[in-house]
Amino acid sequence: MAGIGFELRKLLRRESYTGLLQAYGFASIIGSGPWVLSILGVMLIGVISIGLVFPAIKIIQFLVSVTYLMAASLIFTGFFQLMFTRYVADRLFENKNDIILANLIGVLTLITIVGGVLGLFILFMFFSQDINYKILMLSSFITLSNIWIVVVFLSGMKAYKLLLGVFFVGYSITVVAALALEIYGLHGLLLGFLIGQVVLLFLMLGMVIYEYPSEHLISFDFLNKKKIYISLLFTGFLYNFGIWVDKFIFWFTPVTSEQVIGPLRASVIYDIPIFLAYLSIIPGMAVFLVRMETDFAEAYNNFYTSVREGDTLEHIERLKDEMVLTIRQGIYEIFKVQGITVVLLYLLGEKILAFIGISPLYVHLFQIDIVAVGVQVLLLAILNVLFYLDFLMIAFSLCLLFVAANTLFTYITIELGPQFYGYGFAVALVLTSLIGLVLISRKLDRLEYETFMIQ
């Protein structure tokens, strides 16, 4: 699934600063994906709308509504993301490319139906807003849910320049449409956001259709019980829920939040720093895509190919050592690049917040959050290695630990007071990542033994 990574590495082989900057520039945008770009787009809409949308509370209601849409869609599709990624990877390994598209349509159909039913129930049971607001929220939720699934294919695409163009067009339309329709208040902003996301979804679908043509329209083979990894269903859900659980706790704790629209609440003291901090993961995600999805993927393939083809034990062990080295180098480079980013933002935090007009009271929480999201990139790399090596139960256990630790420590920090806000999320990530590194190290020491004993 690392098609883009291998293409980007061709730029690195030029051994020039231009090639280096191009490779990491492309990787930073692609690796960050719609998640970070959505934050930028939505924040830009909010900033430009100030003074243009009246009353101003409508802008806040829009930002909060979109935030909940992203959280809900990511958590909901967490059940499908990893499971379907594994299904696609297995079919590509079997050279059954012709069934990929039909199953993508199948999973999108399932998500649309299930998500639509759940969305209708929640909106009509807990929201008293008008029907237009409910329709826009439901449509946006379904669209975002579909986008997170199509994103599965992005790392397998080789046309990275075309993909960048798709991202640019999709998010440009999102911003332009929202601003063009802002005269209609909250409904106009939401409709503009929806239009941009629909365009992005269909552009990405067009790329997938071109890359994986099929004679079949729809298939649900991905639900075959012999091809489903149950642990991945819950691992994907737990990972996404773990990322958001501290936000939900702050949102629904009365002392740290306020009601915005319907049952949706927001925490001014917590939300702004954490969402700004997420923009800092762009450098780390670039390294993750270029190194972990290329160098490690290639070393992994070499090792298991030698095992399957009956290579000598000496050569197999040498290839394993090379794979271990690529893991160490990849994690070290992520730690180095993201670490430098964290240090710079930590030192410049107050000036950055002042420049964008945010109170210096947020500086301490912003500094904690940039450390936390930096460690999140490391955790993502750890989970990526575990998925490649098929240590699925370890990945599941780490995600479960992350959810439990983030929940527990966040509650504790709220009880301790504002000076401790953010530490729950950060400590949970550090603890989970450290345990993950220890477990990977132990498994790699026994990798040859476990590989052959599985047979």
N, C-alpha and C positions, 0 to 999 in steps of 0.2 A: 504493500500500500504506500510505499515511499517514493512514488514517481517524481514528485516535485523535488524532493531532496536530491535525488541523483542528477536531475537536470541542473539544479543550482550548483552542485559541486563542479560542473563543467566550467562555471564562471570562476570558481576558486582555482582551477588548474591553470588559469592564465597567469597566475603568480604576479598580479599587478594590483595596485591599490584600487583601481577602477573596478576590476572583477570582484575584489573583496567587498567593496561597498555595494555593488550591485547585488551580489549573492545575499548578503545579510539584510540589505534593504528590502528585497523581494520577500525574503524569509520572515522578516519582522511583521510585514503586513499580512502575509498568508498564514503564518503561525499564530498570530493573534486572532485571526478569524473574525467572523461577524460579532462575536461577543464584545471585544474591545472597540471595534469600529462602531458598534451600536451605541456604546457609551458616548463616544465622541460625537456621533450624529445627534443623539438626543440632547446632549449637553449644549451643542451648538444651537439647536432649535430653541432650547430654553433661554439661552443668553440673548439671541437675536430678538426673541419675542417680547423681552422686557420692554415695556413702554408702548408696545403695539397691541397687546391683547388685554382687554379690560373685561371684568376685573382681573387683577394680577393673580388672584388665587387660581384661576383657570390654568395658568402655566404650571403651577405646583401640582395641581390635580393631574395634568397631562404627564409630568415627569414621574409622579408616583404610580400612575396607572401603568405606564410602560415598564417601570421597574418591576412591578408585580407580574406583568405579562412575561417578562424575561425569566424571572425566578420560577414561576409556575410552569412555563413551557420547558425549561431546562430540567427541572425535577421530574416532570411527567415523562419526558422522552428519555430520561436516564434509564428507564427500564428497557428501552429499545436500542440505545446508541451502541453500547459495547456488544450486546448480543448480535446485532445486525452487522457490526464491523467484523466480528469473528466469522459470521456466516459468509460474508463477502470475501474475506481473506481466504477461507477454506475453499470456496468455489474457484477463486483465481488460481490457487495452488493446483487444483484439479483441472485447470484449463477449461472450465465451464463458464466462460465469459458471457455466453449467449443467454444465460438465465438470470444474470445480475439485474438487468433493467426491469424485467417482469416482477422480480421480487422487491425491487425498490418501490415500484408502483403499488405492490401489495402492502408493504409496510406503511407507506404514506396513506393508503386507503384506510388501513386499520387505525392509524393514529388520528386521522380526520374524524372517523366515526366515534371512536372511544373518547377522544378529546372533545368532540362536539357535544356528546351526551353529558360528560362531566362538566364542561363549561356551562351548558344550559342550566343544569341543576344548580350549580353554585351561583350563577348570575341571578337566576329568578328566585332563589331561596334567600339569598343574603344581601342583594342589592336592590335599593328602591329607586335607582336612577331611571331615566326615561329609556324607551325602547331603542332609540338611536345609539345611546351610549353602550347598551348591552350588546347590540349587534356588532358595533365596532370592536369592542373588547373580545367578543367571541371569535370574530374573523381574524383579528390580530393574533390571538392565542393559537389558533389552528395554523396560521401561516408561519409563525415563529417555530412551532413544533415541527413542522415539515422542513423548515430550513435547517434545524439542528441535525436532522437525519441526513439530508443531502450533503451537509458538511462532511459527513463520514468519507465521502469520495474525494475530498479536496486533496488529501495527501497522495492520492493515487494518480492525480492528473499531472500530465507533463507540460501542458500549455500554460505555464505559470503567468506569462504576460497577458494572455487572454483572460485568465482568472482575475488578475489585478484590474483589468478593464471592467470586468463584471462587477467587482466590488465597488469600483469608483462610480460606475453608472448607477448601481443600486442605491448607494448611500447618498449620492448627489440628488437623485430623484426624491429620496426620503426627506432630505432637508428642504429642497425647493418646493415640493408639494405641500409639506407641512406649513411652510411660511406663506405660500400662496393662498392657503385655505384658512389661515389664522383669523381672518375676519369673522369666521363662524365659531370662534372661541374654542372650547375644549373639543367639540365634535370635529371642527376643521383640522386641528392639530393631530387628532387621532386618525382621521381619514388620510391625511397626508403621510403619516407614518405607515399606515397600512398599504397605501399605494406603492411606496418605495420598497417595502418588504416583499410585496407580491411580485414586483418586477425583478427583484434580486432572486427570489425563489425560482421563477421561470427561466431566468438567464442561466442559473446554475443547473437546473434540470436539462436545459438544452445542451450544456456541455457534457453532462452524464449520458444523455441519449446518443450524442455523437461518439463518445468514447466507448460505450458498451451497447452497440445495436443489438436488437433482439427481434425475433419473429413472433414472440408471445406478448400479449398485452399486459397480463397480470398473473401473478403466481403467489401462493402462500407457502411455498416450500420451506421458507425460513422458519415456519412454525412446526416443522417436522420434529417430533420429540427426540429423534436420534441425532438431530443436528443443532439442538438448542443446548446451550450451557447455562443452566439455571443460576449458577453463581454469578455469571456476568449480568443477568437481569437485575440482581440486587446490588451488585457492586456499582453499576452505573448509577442506580438510584441513590445509593448511599453517598457516593462521591459528590454528586450535585447537591444533595440535601445537606451534606456536611459543609459545603461552601456557603450555603444560605442560612443555616440554622441560627447562627449568631445574629444575623440581620433580623430574622423573624422574632427572636427573643427581645431585641431592642425595640422592634416595631410594636410589639404587643405587651410591653411592660409600661404601664401608665406613666411612671416617673420619667421615662426616657423617650416618650413619643407623644404624638398628638394625632387626632383623627383628621383625615384630609378629605376623603370622598367615600361615601358608603361605609363599608367595614374596613377600608384600606387606611392604614396608619403609616406614619413616617417618623423617623428619628433624626431630627436636624443635626443633633450633636454627633451622631454616628455615621449617617449616610454620606455626607459630603466628603469627609476624609477618605473613607474606604473606596468610594468610586473613583476619586482622583488617583488614589494609590494604585488602582488596577491598571492605569495607563502605563505604570512603570514596568510591567511585565513584558513589554514589547521586545526589549533586547534579549531577555532570557528565553522567550519563545522562539526568537530567531535562531539562537544557538541550539535550542532543543530540536528544531526542525532540521537544521543543517547537519548536526552531529549525531543525535540519537536516532534520527530517521534515515540516516545514510551510512555513516561509518559503522555504527552498531548493527544496523539492519544487514549490511553486507557481511560483516564478520559473523553474525548469527547464521546467515544463509550458508556461508562457507563451512562452518562447523557442522551443521546438521546435514548438509549434503555429503560431507565426508563420512558421517556416521551411516547414512542410508546406503551409500555406495560401497561400504565395507573397506574403508581406508585403514591404514596401519594405526595402531594405538598411539605410536609416537607422534604421527602427524595429527591425529585427532586431538591429542593433548596440547600440541603446539597451537592448533587453531583455537582451542578453548582459551589458552593463555592470551592469544591475540584478542579474542572477544572480550575477555575480562579487562584487558587494557583499554579497549575502546570505551567500555562502560565507565571505567575510572576517569579517563580523559574527558569523556562527555560530561559527566557529573562535575568534574573539576572546572571545566570551561563554563558550564552554566553557573556554578558557584562564583567563579571569578568575574564573569561579565555582569551577572545580576548583582553581585556584591558591590562592584564599582558603581553601578547604577544606584543602588541603595545608599551608599555613602554620599554620593553627590547630591541626591535628593534630600537626604537627611540634613546635610549642611546648608542646602539652599531652600529648605522647606518653608521657612518664614517669608523669604523674598518671593517665592513662587505664589504662595497664598495671597500675599499683599498685592502682587501684580494682577491677579484675577479678582481682587476685591473681596477676599474671604478673611474673616477675623483671625488674628494671630493666636486666638484662644484654641484654634483647631490644630496648631502646629504639633503639639505633643502626640495627639492621636494620629495625625497624618504620618509622623515618623514611625510610630509603631506599626501602622498599617502597611507602609512600604516594605518593612522587614518581613511582615507576615506574607504578603503576596509574593515576595521574592522566594520565600521558602516554599510556597505553593507550586512554583515552577519546578523546584527540586522534587517535590512529592510527585508531580506529574511524570517526571523522568523516571522515578523509581517504579511507579505503577506501569509505565510503558515497558520497562525491562521485564517486570513480572509477567505481563501479558505475553510478550514475545516468548519467554521461556516456559509458558504454560503453568506457572505457579498461581493458578487462579484463586485458590482458597486463601493464600497469603494476601493477595490483593484485596479480596473480600474482607478479610480480618482487619487489614489496615484501614480500609474505608469505614468499617464499623467502629473501629477505635477512634477515628477522626471525628465521626458524628458524636460519639459519646463524650470525648474529651472537649470538643468545642461547646457542646451543650452544657456540660458541668462547669467548665472554667468560665464561660460567659456569664452564667448565673452567679458564680462567685464574685466576678469582677463588678457586676451590677450592685451586689450587696456591699462591696468594699468602697464603692464611690467612683466619681468621674475620673479621678486621677489614674484609675486602673482600667478604664474602658479600652478595649482593643487587645489587651493582654490575653484574654481568653482565646481568641482566634489565633493569635501568634503562638502561644504556648502549645495549643492543640496541634498546629502544623509542625512545629519543631519536634515535639514528642513523637508524632506519627512518622515523620521523615527519618529521625534517628533510629527508631525501631525498624523501619523499612530497610535502611542501609545495613543494619546488623543482620537481618534475615536474608537479604540478598547475598551478603558475604558468605554466610554459612551455606547457603544453597549452591553457590558457585564452587565452593570447595569440594562438593560431592556431585558435581554436575555430570561427570562421565558415568559414575556409578548409577545415578538415578536415571539417566538417559537410557542406559542399556537395560536396567531392571524393569523399566516400563514395558519393554518389549516382552 
